[in-house]
Amino acid sequence: MFFFQHNMELISDQKEKLKYPKSTWYIVATEFCERFAYFGLRTVLILYLTRILKFSGDESKIIYHSFIFLSYFVSLPCAILADSYWGKFKTILCMSFFYVLGCVVLTGASIADMFSLDVQKFFALLGLFVISVGMSGIQPCVYAFSGEQFQLPHQEKQLQHFTTNYTLAIFVGSLISKFLMPEFRQSIHCFGKDTCFPLAFGVPTLMIFIFIAIFVAGRNKYVKKKPEQKVITRTFGCIFYALRTKGTSAIPCQTHWLDNAKGKYTESEISDTRSVLDLLCVFTAFPVYWSLYTQSGSTWTLQATLMNGHVDFLNWTIKPDQIQMLVPLVGIIVLVFFNDFLYLMLAAIGIRKPLQKLTFCGILAVLTFVFAALLQFKIGNTTEIPSGQGRIYIYNGFDCNVFVQSKSLHVQHQIGPLDMFNVSHTIVSQNVSAVVGITIGFETKCSFVSDNNYEYNTTLTIIEGKEISYHLIRLTLNTIELHRIGAHDSLVKEKFGNPKLRILVDNTFDFDDDITFTSVDHTSFTSYSLTQFRGMSYNAIKVGKYNVFYNGKMLPTPTMDIIPGTFYTLTLQRNGDKMDVRLFAKDEGNYIHVLWQIPQYFIMSIADIVFVTTEIKFIFTEAPISMKSFIASFQFLAIALGSLLVITISTMSFKSQAHEFLLYSGLMFADTLLLGYFSVVYRSKNTNITDAMTPNENKMEETTVVN
């Protein structure tokens, strides 16, 4: 009894004598700089790909998530390099030079307007690749390197204090960059553009230079443990040797199959290998969650581009990529003010085990994407034609009244100058289409008709389930035609909800005429020329307010407000020096406020805090001591595989973004069931840490890291 008390007193004295390692402050500062840079780049990346490099929405998603995939996938070999060969300090330092090189290349690509778009794309993608290699070598090592600065278990409370500072550095760096980089991108003009992506990429580049400087400055203060060169290779050797022995041995092992490695490998090595394999089995449920979480910077940002960000009482506009700052903002608020309360609430409803918490996070992720789908449906607001019917639109291209009558359609209608008329018709025959006769008369004001009794007789085609547009125009001075516009109108709205526009003109126009559809926003250079609408088919355009310009002069027409998820038809008609303009909208969407995204961001932020908190604790309490960086790299590998899943689904080219959101919800629901199963069958390898701890007992173990 005396011996036990004496040892406890020695341990207590040792805890009091051990000072807080000053080297960790260098690590906190470097992590702030690195996360500022990484999230700053990632925040504006999706809009750089779509607006500057002119990639489509799906192409941009694939590139964005390929960047995330590489950033985390290469973490595995880098972790092996750190744990077994170079050590963590050397690995972090060497990979940071790749990081800064990639940032310089990407920033240069955003400036290089003198080169073709293809050349800019090449260098931008090269820069992203080099950044991903550099970042992947840093992330699995930094936190593990931090842990080496403490003597555990004697400095366990000091490690927890460091973890709080480390976490706040990540959140604060992320919050500042996610707020500032969109402002730099849009509010500042540079190099003759209405945006300044070079500044939005240049500031993160500067932060990486500062990161390297601070990290090197602390080199003499760090505790640098030598790598254990054989630990990873012997782990894989243990697995392969056990499998080979099991297949060739005449006497099968009666316990675990890894016990076949006894004799060549120690009991400790076999136990550690078993722990690793059990952890990796649980990790199979993580990628789906990360596939949803990482889309806050891609798909949700593209959704925000279709929403109204103006805050009237501040006279300020929330940028589409700026709304992402809600994730670190909620993280800081919860971490500082509500951390204990959150875990007390979870414990109150019986959620105490780590894998139970991860299952809870899965449920939250399902809800976020259901909400995102509902928002997308609201933005698009699709209208369908009733079964058995077809619909026709007739656009009057003249500045006088015309009269339409048809016995087959049961209509007798007057269409005003430059106006439009539509009618639906039920097809009663067995065919899917019908041809109907129509007669068009003209009022006396129509100067191009010499005979007041002249009537134009023609036929229309109606197809079941389709809309067909006709444009009444004059081909020559003496020839009138009811021109059919294409085979039929597109009823499919643009996947990401962008509005679509077509321009209808007669033979008095040439598509090379200097006519533009230009944004009224003086900070934007958005403009569409008549040339882009050859064939009079629908083209996707940006949301905003527009005016029509002819030969550089604005036509005296009302400003046209273009909202998401809507089909627009602009008709132009010229009479001598006079030009008439008319805009028609159909299947109108909704221009709702971007703050409607708050619920999905808030719920996902809560899920992220709990998920990563639990995941990090789970790794560091279950992983063998000698392989913590190696196992931590599988956390990043799960993020990489999540992005790979997004890439795979993006290549399927879903026509509806709302349906794609629902697919992710379904996948996450199935994954939540898998997490629930693991929460029942998994048994902790650490008997000194019970899953049934109360939050107050367990809170010192909680760690939060943002990816």
C-alpha positions in Angstrom: 0.0 0.0 0.0 2.9 2.3 0.9 4.6 1.5 -2.5 1.4 2.4 -4.4 1.0 5.7 -2.5 4.6 6.5 -3.0 4.4 6.0 -6.8 1.2 8.1 -7.0 3.0 10.9 -5.1 5.9 10.7 -7.6 3.5 10.9 -10.6 1.7 13.8 -9.0 5.0 15.7 -8.4 6.1 14.9 -12.0 2.8 16.3 -13.4 3.3 19.5 -11.5 7.0 19.9 -12.6 6.3 19.4 -16.3 5.8 22.8 -18.0 3.6 23.5 -20.9 5.7 22.9 -24.0 6.3 26.3 -25.8 6.9 24.5 -29.1 3.1 23.9 -29.4 2.5 27.6 -29.9 4.5 27.4 -33.1 2.3 24.5 -34.2 -0.9 26.4 -33.3 0.3 29.4 -35.4 1.3 27.2 -38.4 -2.0 25.4 -38.3 -3.9 28.7 -38.4 -1.9 29.8 -41.4 -2.3 26.5 -43.3 -6.0 26.1 -42.7 -6.5 29.8 -43.6 -4.8 29.1 -46.9 -6.4 25.8 -47.7 -10.0 26.8 -46.9 -9.4 30.2 -48.6 -8.5 28.4 -51.8 -11.2 25.9 -51.6 -13.9 28.5 -50.8 -13.6 30.3 -54.1 -12.4 27.4 -56.2 -15.8 26.2 -57.6 -16.7 29.7 -58.9 -13.2 30.1 -60.4 -13.7 26.9 -62.3 -17.2 27.8 -63.6 -16.9 31.6 -64.2 -13.2 32.1 -65.2 -12.1 28.7 -66.7 -15.6 28.1 -68.1 -16.1 24.5 -66.9 -19.6 23.3 -66.7 -21.3 22.7 -63.3 -20.6 18.9 -63.4 -17.1 19.4 -64.7 -16.3 21.9 -61.9 -17.7 19.5 -59.3 -15.5 16.7 -60.7 -12.4 18.9 -60.6 -13.2 20.3 -57.1 -13.7 16.9 -55.6 -10.7 15.4 -57.5 -8.7 18.1 -55.7 -10.0 17.1 -52.4 -9.5 13.4 -53.3 -5.9 13.9 -54.1 -5.4 16.2 -51.0 -6.4 13.4 -48.7 -5.6 10.2 -50.7 -1.9 10.9 -50.8 -2.0 11.2 -47.0 -1.6 7.5 -46.7 1.9 7.1 -48.3 3.0 10.4 -46.6 2.0 9.0 -43.2 4.0 5.9 -43.9 6.9 8.1 -44.9 6.6 10.1 -41.6 6.1 7.1 -39.3 8.7 4.8 -40.8 11.4 6.9 -42.5 11.6 10.7 -42.4 9.9 11.5 -39.2 7.1 14.0 -38.8 9.1 17.2 -38.8 11.0 16.5 -42.0 7.8 15.3 -43.7 5.9 18.4 -42.8 8.7 20.7 -43.9 9.4 19.0 -47.2 5.8 18.8 -48.2 5.2 22.5 -47.4 7.5 23.4 -50.2 5.2 21.5 -52.6 2.3 23.3 -51.1 3.7 26.8 -51.7 4.8 25.9 -55.2 1.3 24.8 -56.1 -0.2 28.0 -54.7 2.2 30.1 -56.8 1.3 28.2 -59.9 -2.4 28.5 -59.3 -2.2 32.3 -58.6 -0.1 32.7 -61.7 -2.7 30.8 -63.8 -5.4 33.2 -62.6 -3.4 36.2 -63.8 -2.2 34.8 -67.2 -4.8 36.3 -69.5 -2.3 36.6 -72.2 -2.5 32.9 -72.7 -5.4 30.9 -74.2 -8.1 29.5 -72.0 -6.7 25.9 -72.5 -3.3 27.0 -71.2 -4.8 28.7 -68.2 -6.8 25.5 -67.5 -3.6 23.4 -67.7 -1.6 25.6 -65.2 -4.6 25.9 -62.8 -5.0 22.1 -62.7 -1.3 21.6 -62.4 -1.3 24.1 -59.4 -4.2 22.2 -57.8 -2.4 18.9 -58.2 0.8 20.2 -56.6 -1.1 21.8 -53.7 -2.9 18.5 -53.1 0.4 16.6 -52.8 1.8 19.2 -50.4 -1.3 19.4 -48.2 -1.6 15.6 -48.0 1.9 15.4 -46.5 1.1 17.9 -43.8 -2.3 17.0 -42.5 -1.8 13.5 -41.1 1.4 14.6 -39.3 0.6 17.9 -37.7 -1.7 16.7 -34.9 0.4 13.6 -34.2 3.5 15.8 -34.2 1.8 18.0 -31.6 1.1 15.0 -29.4 4.8 14.2 -29.4 5.5 17.5 -27.6 3.7 16.2 -24.5 4.7 13.5 -22.0 1.6 11.4 -21.6 -0.2 10.5 -19.5 1.4 13.1 -17.2 0.5 16.0 -19.4 -3.0 14.8 -20.4 -4.7 18.0 -19.2 -2.2 20.2 -20.9 -2.7 18.2 -24.1 -6.4 18.9 -23.8 -5.7 22.6 -23.4 -3.5 22.5 -26.5 -6.3 20.7 -28.4 -8.7 23.5 -27.6 -6.3 26.1 -28.9 -5.4 24.0 -31.9 -9.1 23.6 -32.7 -9.8 27.3 -32.3 -6.9 28.1 -34.6 -8.4 25.9 -37.3 -11.9 27.4 -36.9 -10.7 31.0 -36.7 -8.5 30.6 -39.7 -11.2 28.9 -41.7 -13.8 31.6 -40.7 -11.6 34.5 -41.6 -10.6 33.1 -45.0 -14.1 32.0 -45.9 -15.4 35.5 -45.2 -12.5 37.5 -46.8 -11.7 35.5 -50.0 -15.2 35.9 -51.5 -15.0 39.6 -50.8 -11.6 39.8 -52.5 -12.9 37.8 -55.4 -15.9 39.9 -56.1 -15.6 43.3 -54.4 -12.2 44.1 -55.9 -11.5 44.5 -59.6 -8.0 43.7 -61.0 -6.3 42.9 -64.3 -9.3 44.4 -66.3 -11.8 41.9 -64.9 -14.9 42.4 -62.7 -13.4 39.9 -60.2 -10.0 39.5 -58.6 -9.3 35.8 -58.2 -5.5 36.5 -58.2 -5.9 38.3 -54.9 -8.2 35.5 -53.6 -5.5 33.0 -54.4 -2.5 35.3 -53.6 -3.4 35.9 -50.0 -3.5 32.1 -49.2 -0.2 31.8 -51.0 1.3 34.5 -48.7 -0.1 32.6 -45.6 1.7 29.4 -46.7 5.0 31.4 -46.8 4.3 32.6 -43.3 3.4 29.0 -42.3 6.9 27.8 -43.4 8.6 30.7 -41.7 6.9 30.0 -38.3 7.4 26.3 -38.5 11.1 26.6 -39.2 11.5 29.2 -36.5 10.5 26.6 -33.9 12.8 23.9 -35.1 15.1 23.9 -32.1 12.2 23.8 -29.6 10.4 20.7 -31.0 10.5 17.2 -29.6 11.4 15.1 -32.7 10.9 11.4 -32.1 12.8 9.0 -34.4 10.6 7.0 -36.8 10.1 3.3 -36.1 11.2 2.0 -39.5 9.7 -1.5 -39.3 6.3 -0.9 -37.7 4.2 -0.4 -40.9 6.0 -3.1 -42.9 5.8 -5.6 -40.1 2.0 -4.8 -39.8 1.5 -5.7 -43.5 3.9 -8.6 -43.1 1.9 -10.0 -40.2 -1.3 -9.9 -42.3 0.1 -11.6 -45.3 2.0 -14.2 -43.3 -1.1 -15.1 -41.3 -3.1 -15.5 -44.5 -0.4 -17.6 -46.1 -0.1 -19.8 -43.0 -3.8 -20.2 -42.8 -4.0 -21.4 -46.4 -1.1 -23.9 -46.1 -1.4 -25.1 -42.6 -2.9 -28.6 -42.0 -4.1 -27.5 -38.5 -6.2 -24.4 -38.7 -6.0 -21.9 -35.9 -9.0 -22.2 -33.5 -9.0 -18.5 -32.5 -8.5 -15.5 -34.7 -6.9 -16.0 -38.1 -4.2 -13.5 -37.3 -3.0 -15.9 -34.6 -1.5 -18.0 -37.5 1.3 -15.4 -37.5 2.5 -16.5 -34.0 6.1 -17.6 -33.9 7.3 -15.1 -36.5 5.5 -12.1 -35.0 5.1 -11.1 -31.4 1.8 -11.1 -29.4 2.0 -7.3 -29.3 2.4 -7.0 -33.1 -0.5 -9.4 -33.7 -2.7 -7.5 -31.2 -1.9 -4.2 -32.8 -2.6 -5.5 -36.3 -5.9 -6.9 -35.1 -6.8 -3.4 -33.7 -5.9 -1.8 -37.0 -8.0 -4.2 -39.1 -11.0 -3.7 -36.7 -10.6 0.1 -37.1 -10.4 -0.1 -40.9 -13.6 -2.2 -40.9 -15.4 0.7 -39.1 -13.8 3.2 -41.4 -15.7 1.7 -44.4 -18.8 3.6 -43.2 -17.1 7.0 -43.1 -16.7 7.9 -46.9 -20.4 8.4 -47.5 -20.7 10.9 -44.7 -17.7 12.9 -46.1 -19.2 12.8 -49.6 -22.1 14.8 -48.2 -20.0 17.1 -46.0 -17.6 18.2 -48.7 -20.4 19.3 -51.1 -21.0 22.4 -48.9 -18.1 23.9 -50.9 -19.3 22.7 -54.3 -22.9 21.8 -55.0 -24.3 24.0 -52.2 -22.2 26.9 -53.5 -23.6 26.4 -57.0 -27.1 26.4 -55.4 -26.3 29.7 -53.6 -25.5 31.3 -57.0 -29.2 31.1 -57.8 -30.3 32.7 -54.6 -30.7 36.3 -53.5 -27.9 37.3 -51.1 -28.7 41.0 -50.6 -29.2 42.1 -46.9 -31.2 45.3 -47.1 -30.6 46.7 -43.7 -26.8 46.3 -44.2 -26.8 47.3 -47.9 -24.5 44.3 -48.4 -24.7 41.2 -50.4 -23.7 37.7 -49.1 -21.6 36.1 -51.8 -22.6 32.6 -52.9 -19.3 31.1 -51.6 -19.3 33.3 -48.5 -22.2 31.4 -46.9 -19.7 28.6 -46.3 -18.4 30.6 -43.3 -21.4 29.3 -41.3 -19.6 26.0 -40.8 -16.6 27.4 -38.8 -18.8 30.1 -37.2 -21.1 27.5 -35.7 -18.1 25.4 -34.8 -16.6 28.3 -32.8 -19.9 29.1 -31.1 -20.5 25.5 -30.1 -16.9 24.9 -29.0 -16.7 28.0 -26.8 -20.2 28.2 -25.4 -22.1 25.0 -25.8 -19.6 22.1 -26.0 -20.5 20.5 -22.7 -24.2 21.3 -23.2 -24.2 19.5 -26.6 -22.8 16.3 -25.2 -25.0 16.4 -22.1 -28.0 16.5 -24.5 -26.7 13.5 -26.4 -26.2 11.6 -23.2 -29.7 12.5 -22.1 -31.1 10.7 -25.1 -28.8 7.7 -24.6 -26.1 8.6 -27.2 -22.8 8.0 -25.3 -20.7 5.5 -27.2 -18.5 6.9 -30.0 -20.2 4.9 -32.8 -23.6 5.9 -31.5 -22.6 9.5 -31.9 -21.4 8.8 -35.4 -24.8 7.2 -36.2 -26.5 10.4 -34.9 -24.4 12.4 -37.2 -25.5 10.3 -40.1 -29.1 11.1 -39.3 -28.3 14.8 -39.3 -26.5 14.5 -42.7 -29.6 12.8 -44.2 -31.8 15.7 -43.0 -29.4 18.3 -44.5 -29.6 16.9 -48.0 -33.4 16.4 -47.8 -33.6 20.1 -47.0 -31.2 21.0 -49.8 -33.4 19.0 -52.2 -36.5 20.8 -51.1 -34.8 24.1 -51.7 -33.7 23.0 -55.2 -37.3 22.0 -56.0 -38.4 25.4 -54.8 -35.9 27.2 -57.0 -36.7 25.1 -60.1 -40.5 24.9 -59.7 -41.0 22.6 -62.7 -44.3 22.6 -64.6 -45.4 19.5 -66.5 -47.9 19.1 -69.4 -50.9 16.9 -68.5 -50.9 13.4 -70.0 -52.4 13.1 -73.4 -51.9 16.8 -74.2 -49.5 18.9 -76.2 -49.0 22.7 -76.1 -48.1 25.3 -78.7 -46.8 28.9 -78.3 -47.4 31.5 -81.1 -45.2 34.6 -80.9 -46.4 37.6 -82.9 -43.3 39.2 -84.5 -45.3 42.2 -85.8 -46.1 45.5 -84.2 -49.8 45.2 -84.9 -52.7 42.9 -83.8 -53.2 39.6 -85.5 -56.2 37.3 -85.2 -55.9 33.5 -84.7 -58.7 31.0 -85.3 -58.8 27.3 -85.5 -61.8 24.9 -85.4 -59.6 22.0 -84.4 -58.1 23.9 -81.4 -61.5 25.6 -80.6 -59.8 29.0 -80.4 -60.5 32.4 -81.8 -58.0 34.8 -80.3 -56.4 38.2 -80.8 -52.6 38.4 -80.3 -51.4 41.9 -79.5 -48.3 43.5 -81.1 -45.1 41.5 -80.2 -47.3 39.4 -77.8 -47.6 35.7 -77.3 -50.5 33.2 -77.2 -50.4 29.6 -76.0 -53.0 26.8 -76.1 -53.0 23.2 -75.0 -54.7 20.5 -77.1 -55.8 17.0 -76.2 -54.7 14.4 -78.8 -57.6 12.0 -79.2 -56.1 9.7 -81.9 -53.9 6.8 -81.2 -50.9 8.7 -82.5 -48.6 10.8 -80.3 -49.0 13.8 -82.6 -51.6 15.7 -84.5 -51.6 18.3 -87.4 -54.3 21.0 -87.1 -55.2 23.9 -89.4 -55.0 27.5 -88.4 -56.0 30.8 -90.0 -54.3 34.1 -89.2 -55.8 37.5 -90.0 -54.2 41.0 -89.8 -55.6 44.3 -88.7 -55.5 47.3 -91.0 -52.6 48.9 -89.1 -50.4 46.1 -90.4 -48.7 48.2 -93.1 -47.0 45.2 -94.8 -50.4 43.7 -95.7 -51.9 45.5 -98.8 -55.1 43.5 -98.8 -57.3 44.1 -95.7 -59.0 40.8 -96.3 -55.8 38.8 -96.5 -55.7 35.7 -94.4 -52.7 33.4 -93.9 -53.7 29.7 -93.8 -51.2 27.1 -92.5 -50.9 24.0 -90.2 -49.5 23.4 -86.8 -48.0 20.2 -85.3 -48.9 19.2 -81.8 -47.0 16.4 -80.0 -48.1 14.7 -76.9 -46.1 15.8 -73.8 -44.2 18.5 -75.8 -44.2 22.2 -76.2 -43.7 23.6 -79.7 -43.1 27.3 -80.4 -44.0 29.2 -83.6 -42.8 32.7 -84.6 -44.9 34.8 -87.0 -42.4 36.7 -89.1 -42.0 38.3 -92.5 -39.4 36.4 -94.6 -39.4 39.1 -97.4 -41.4 42.2 -98.2 -44.2 40.0 -99.6 -43.8 36.7 -97.7 -45.2 35.9 -94.3 -44.3 32.7 -92.5 -45.3 31.0 -89.2 -41.8 29.7 -88.5 -41.5 26.6 -86.3 -38.6 27.0 -83.8 -36.8 23.7 -83.6 -38.3 20.3 -83.2 -39.8 21.2 -79.8 -39.0 23.3 -76.8 -36.9 21.9 -74.0 -38.9 21.1 -70.9 -35.7 20.2 -68.9 -34.5 22.9 -66.7 -30.7 23.5 -66.3 -29.4 21.0 -63.7 -28.1 23.6 -61.3 -31.2 25.9 -61.8 -29.7 28.5 -64.0 -32.2 30.5 -66.1 -32.3 29.8 -69.9 -32.8 32.4 -72.6 -33.5 32.3 -76.3 -33.7 35.3 -78.7 -36.2 35.3 -81.6 -35.5 37.6 -84.6 -36.7 37.8 -88.2 -34.8 38.2 -91.5 -34.1 41.9 -90.9 -31.5 40.8 -88.3 -28.2 39.1 -88.7 -26.7 37.2 -85.8 -23.5 39.2 -86.2 -25.3 42.4 -85.4 -24.0 44.4 -82.4 -26.8 43.5 -80.1 -26.0 42.5 -76.5 -27.9 41.5 -73.4 -25.9 43.2 -70.6 -26.0 43.1 -66.8 -27.0 46.4 -65.2 -24.6 45.6 -62.3 -21.6 48.0 -62.9 -19.4 45.7 -60.9 -20.1 42.9 -63.3 -19.0 42.6 -66.9 -21.6 39.9 -67.8 -22.9 40.3 -71.3 -24.4 38.0 -74.0 -24.2 38.8 -77.7 -26.8 37.9 -80.3 -24.2 35.6 -81.9 -24.4 33.2 -78.9 -28.1 32.5 -79.7 -27.8 31.2 -83.3 -30.5 28.7 -84.0 -32.8 30.4 -81.5 -32.3 27.7 -78.9 -32.2 28.1 -75.1 -28.8 28.9 -73.5 -28.1 29.1 -69.8 -27.3 32.6 -68.5 -26.6 34.1 -65.1 -29.2 35.4 -62.7 -29.4 39.2 -62.6 -30.9 42.4 -64.1 -30.2 43.1 -67.7 -30.7 45.8 -70.4 -30.5 45.4 -74.2 -27.9 47.4 -76.1 -27.7 48.0 -79.9 -24.5 49.4 -81.3 -23.4 50.3 -77.8 -26.6 52.3 -77.0 -29.1 51.1 -74.4 -32.6 50.6 -75.9 -35.4 52.4 -74.0 -36.9 49.2 -72.6 -37.6 48.3 -68.9 -34.8 46.6 -67.0 -35.3 42.8 -67.3 -35.1 40.8 -64.1 -33.8 37.3 -64.7 -34.5 34.8 -61.9 -33.5 31.2 -61.5 -35.2 28.1 -63.0 -37.1 30.1 -65.7 -37.3 29.8 -69.5 -37.1 33.3 -71.1 -37.8 34.2 -74.7 -36.6 37.6 -76.0 -38.2 38.8 -79.2 -36.6 41.6 -81.3 -38.5 43.4 -84.2 -37.1 46.3 -86.3 -39.1 48.9 -88.2 -36.6 51.3 -89.9 -34.7 53.0 -87.1 -37.1 51.7 -84.4 -36.5 48.5 -82.5 -39.1 46.8 -80.4 -38.1 44.4 -77.6 -40.3 42.0 -75.6 -39.4 39.5 -72.9 -41.5 36.4 -72.1 -41.1 34.0 -69.2 -42.6 30.6 -68.7 -42.2 27.9 -66.1 -41.0 30.5 -63.7 -38.7 29.5 -60.8 -38.2 31.3 -57.5 -35.5 33.8 -56.4 -35.4 33.0 -52.7 -33.0 34.4 -50.2 -29.7 32.6 -49.6 -30.4 32.6 -45.8 -32.7 29.7 -46.5 -29.5 27.7 -46.7 -28.9 28.3 -43.0 -30.8 25.2 -41.8 -28.8 22.8 -43.9 -25.5 24.5 -43.0 -26.3 24.7 -39.3 -27.4 21.0 -39.1 -24.3 19.9 -41.1 -22.1 22.0 -38.9 -23.4 20.3 -35.7 -23.0 16.9 -37.4 -19.4 17.9 -38.4 -18.5 19.0 -34.8 -19.8 15.8 -33.3 -18.5 13.5 -36.1 -14.9 14.8 -36.2 -14.7 15.1 -32.4 -15.7 11.5 -32.0 -13.7 10.3 -34.9 -10.5 11.8 -33.7 -11.0 10.5 -30.2 -11.9 7.1 -31.6 -8.7 6.9 -33.6 -6.4 8.1 -30.8 -7.9 5.8 -28.2 -8.2 2.7 -30.4 -5.1 2.9 -32.6 -1.8 1.4 -31.5 0.6 4.0 -30.2 3.3 3.4 -32.9 0.8 3.8 -35.8 -1.3 6.8 -34.9 -0.2 8.8 -38.0 -0.8 5.8 -40.1 -4.3 5.3 -38.8 -5.0 9.0 -38.9 -4.2 8.9 -42.6 -7.1 6.5 -43.0 -9.4 9.3 -41.6 -8.2 11.4 -44.5 -8.5 8.4 -46.9 -12.2 8.2 -45.9 -12.5 11.9 -47.0 -10.8 11.1 -50.3 -13.1 8.2 -51.0 -16.1 10.4 -50.2 -15.0 12.8 -52.9 -14.4 9.9 -55.2 -18.0 8.9 -54.7 -19.1 12.5 -55.6 -17.0 12.3 -58.7 -18.5 9.0 -59.7 -22.1 10.3 -59.2 -21.3 13.5 -61.1 -20.3 11.5 -64.1 -23.8 10.0 -64.2 -25.0 13.4 -65.3 -28.3 13.6 -63.3 -30.7 15.9 -65.1 -32.1 17.2 -61.8 -29.9 18.5 -58.9 -32.8 18.0 -56.5 -32.9 14.3 -57.4 -29.2 14.0 -57.0 -29.5 15.5 -53.5 -32.2 12.8 -52.7 -29.8 10.1 -53.9 -27.2 11.2 -51.5 -29.8 11.3 -48.7 -30.7 7.7 -49.5 -27.1 6.6 -49.6 -26.5 8.3 -46.2 -29.5 6.7 -44.7 -28.2 3.2 -45.7 -24.8 4.2 -44.3 -26.4 5.3 -41.1 -27.8 1.8 -40.7 -24.3 0.4 -41.2 -22.9 2.8 -38.5 -25.7 1.7 -36.2 -24.7 -1.9 -36.8 -21.1 -1.2 -36.0 -22.2 0.6 -32.8 -23.7 -2.6 -31.6 -21.0 -5.2 -32.6 -17.7 -3.2 -32.2 -15.8 -3.8 -28.9 -13.3 -1.2 -27.7 -9.7 -2.4 -27.3 -9.0 0.2 -24.6 -10.4 -1.2 -21.3 -9.3 1.8 -19.4 -11.6 4.1 -21.4 -15.2 3.1 -21.1 -17.8 4.0 -23.7 -20.3 4.6 -20.9 -18.6 7.6 -19.5 -20.8 10.6 -18.7 -20.1 13.7 -20.7 -18.5 15.4 -17.6 -16.1 12.5 -17.1 -15.4 12.2 -20.8 -15.2 15.8 -21.9 -11.4 16.0 -21.3 -11.1 13.3 -24.0 -13.0 15.3 -26.6 -11.2 16.7 -29.5 -12.4 18.7 -32.5 -10.6 19.1 -35.8 -12.0 20.6 -39.0 -11.1 18.9 -42.3 
